[in-house]
Amino acid sequence: MSYRIGFIGAGKVAWHLAPALKNSGNRIVQVISKSALSAQKLGDRVGCEHTDRITRLDKDIQILFLTVPDHALVDLINDISDYRGIVVHTSGTFSALRFACQKYKYGGMYPLQSFSIGRRLDLSKVPVFIEGCEPGVTEILVNLASGFTSETHLVGHEERRWMHLAAVWANNFTNHMMDNAYGIMNEHSLPVEWLEPLIRETFAKAIELGPQKSQTGPAIRHDKATLKKHVDLLSYSQELQVLYKRISDSIQSVSQVPKEDNL
Ligand SMILES: NC(=O)c1ccc[n+]([C@@H]2O[C@H](COP(=O)([O-])OP(=O)(O)OC[C@H]3O[C@@H](n4cnc5c(N)ncnc54)[C@H](OP(=O)(O)O)[C@@H]3O)[C@@H](O)[C@H]2O)c1
């Protein structure tokens, strides 16, 4: 079955989701975004009409994706109250039940991945978590997502927000740690590329062995002298010192690996 699909919000998620839905046989008929330029870029990418005017929403769209930041979803619910198709959000934390006061049908389609505009991304194994307001809507959304991924799962709001929280730790926080590592390298005129093999092995090993078994370094070795040296080296940044101590404490408190196993 092929659907007429529209997007409100032309950011990171829409950039990947719109072509994926198009490539699986649907028609993307309209993109609306806050700025005309964003709408145009995505509209051109999938070959459809684009506008920055919500009042121009095409009422014949069968499935309308709201790929906007969560805080914007709340206002949009009222802005599209005349719409009668199926409204879908892609948020990890937003409860689709907030659509329940409207006349349209609704659901959630949350892809557990980190999206960026311009990156090539294979969606075929990305888990997509689906929730519909009624079985008919759930079935439509599962079929839609099955067009681009083999990993569709029915998951309610409660589980989805726990997954989103876990995703923040796995992706946003680790990324921030790497940003700090790059900052230290840059600060001392060292090439950041030298970190790449370490970063690759860190993630590959965490997936293969599990993060607890993979942990190495001065904190898990309870190597107090090195921990102190590192804190002293960070004397130029109180923020990094605090972070370093907190994370080291946390590593030591959750570690179940005997000290002698850690090099
Ligand atoms: N990014 C991820 O990796 C990721 C992963 C899974 C789920 N999600 C979820 O997917 C949703 C979208 O996230 P995103 O990362 O794609 O956001 P984003 O990159 O910040 O893009 C949001 C888009 O919404 C537009 N917008 C904002 N307010 C609007 C309004 N009132 N009316 C119309 N358009 C509006 C923005 O417009 P302009 O560009 O014109 O300013 C932008 O194009 C969020 O619920 C997020 O939690 C994100």
The ligand as a Gaussian input file, in Angstrom:
#p B3LYP/6-31G(d) Opt

LIG

0 1
 N       17.957000      13.901000      15.870000
 C       17.884000      12.644000      16.224000
 O       18.884000      11.940000      16.176000
 C       16.560000      12.053000      16.652000
 C       16.474000      10.650000      16.782000
 C       15.240000      10.086000      17.097000
 C       14.138000      10.901000      17.312000
 N       14.261000      12.264000      17.236000
 C       13.048000      13.082000      17.450000
 O       12.551000      13.533000      16.182000
 C       11.958000      14.830000      16.327000
 C       12.655000      15.789000      15.389000
 O       13.997000      15.886000      15.792000
 P       15.120000      16.469000      14.807000
 O       16.420000      16.083000      15.422000
 O       14.849000      16.109000      13.398000
 O       14.916000      18.027000      15.023000
 P       15.671000      19.204000      14.279000
 O       16.818000      18.700000      13.482000
 O       15.894000      20.267000      15.276000
 O       14.590000      19.698000      13.228000
 C       13.389000      20.222000      13.623000
 C       12.702000      20.830000      12.423000
 O       11.439000      21.329000      12.853000
 C       11.277000      22.641000      12.354000
 N       10.387000      23.357000      13.270000
 C       10.618000      23.756000      14.534000
 N        9.512000      24.341000      15.053000
 C        8.579000      24.296000      14.086000
 C        7.237000      24.740000      14.002000
 N        6.637000      25.337000      15.009000
 N        6.576000      24.522000      12.841000
 C        7.166000      23.917000      11.797000
 N        8.442000      23.477000      11.820000
 C        9.122000      23.666000      12.957000
 C       12.660000      23.222000      12.264000
 O       12.560000      24.254000      11.347000
 P       13.714000      25.111000      10.661000
 O       14.748000      24.176000      10.139000
 O       12.990000      25.755000       9.555000
 O       14.220000      26.029000      11.726000
 C       13.460000      22.005000      11.818000
 O       13.417000      21.854000      10.413000
 C       12.086000      15.196000      17.815000
 O       10.905000      14.780000      18.460000
 C       13.260000      14.335000      18.271000
 O       13.191000      14.055000      19.645000
 C       15.445000      12.863000      16.904000

